[in-house]
């Protein structure tokens, strides 16, 4: 089964897509590449970002078919929690539950670990913005910033350097700074000036600057092409 787990980890990086997640004071952001392999495909139907609950979203890196199966299960677990306890599940509780399920896939014959890495983002009433990453073996942990996919190592190194500088300067990431850091990281490691159609950005923020869906803060949403373009221009001008 160890060999099969290794194949699952290999599938994550061989998908050729990199995703980055950053959490700030009141905002968590995920950004991922969007690659359209065929000119005849409708690019709007290709996504690695998924909404799980009104406030929790995720980015899936790896085999997209496995990702869709995992999203269905994750939504089901979140819905069952809501039905049983009467309130929405927290990002940490959801990450723990899905990691436990992933771990079972590594120990049973007739099941294979899913070839995906999952990054969950969402707000916690007590802890603020949260980011959790799960791997196919069932390991999960919380992050200030993380990456997955083809350029995971390079992106992690970039984020570590930036974080060290921010800690020495005592910088606190507000909503704008969180989004900009995520874009800068992905652009830097991929050595590409992205167009709005080549990336996807998901955000969950309780900031007053955020557009609150249904008048409620902390809602997870995907940025549309126009908004993504505005942020790309803003980051480009900053450089």
SULKA-V697479 format. One record per pair of residues at least 6 apart in sequence whose ideal C-beta (glycine too) atoms are under 6 Angstrom apart, sorted by sequence separation. I is the first residue (numbers start at 1). J is the second residue. If there is no record, write none. Layout:
# SULKA-V697479
i = {I I}
j = {J J}
This chain:
# SULKA-V697479
i = {51 52 82 105 123 124 134 213 22 36 60 106 50 81 105 122 132 147 213 21 147 36 49 121 132 133 20 48 78 206 48 120 131 206 19 133 119 145 204 18 17 32 78 118 204 117 77 202 50 52 114 201 52 113 74 53 95 52 159 32 158 201 30 91 196 155 158 175 91 106 117 158 175 196 196 90 155 175 53 56 99 103 154 98 102 95 151 91 95 99 19 91 99 19 17 70 95 70 15 66 12 66 67 12 66 11 184 11 63 179 183 62 62 62 180 60 61 60 58 59 58 57 56 55 55 123 122 121 123 61 61 30 30 28 123 21 21 5 28 27 28 11 1 8 12 23 8 4 5 23 21 23 22 21 20 8 19 19 18 5 17 18 18 16 20 13 57 25 25 27 24 25 29 55 29 27 31 49 29 49 24 31 22 22 22 20 55 57 34 55 20 54 55 20 34 31 32 51 31 30 49 29 28 27 26 27 26}
j = {57 58 88 111 129 130 140 219 29 43 67 113 58 89 113 130 140 155 221 30 156 46 59 131 142 143 31 59 89 217 60 132 143 218 32 146 133 159 218 33 33 48 94 134 220 135 97 222 71 74 136 223 75 136 98 78 120 78 185 59 185 228 59 120 225 185 188 205 122 137 148 189 207 228 229 124 189 209 88 91 134 138 189 134 138 132 189 130 134 138 59 132 140 61 61 114 140 116 62 114 61 115 116 62 116 62 235 63 115 231 235 115 116 117 235 116 117 118 118 119 120 121 122 122 123 204 204 204 206 148 149 119 121 121 218 119 121 106 129 129 131 115 106 113 117 129 115 112 113 131 131 144 145 146 147 136 148 149 149 137 149 150 151 150 155 150 202 172 173 175 173 174 178 204 179 178 182 200 182 202 178 186 178 181 182 182 218 220 198 219 185 219 220 186 200 199 200 220 201 202 222 203 204 205 206 207 207}
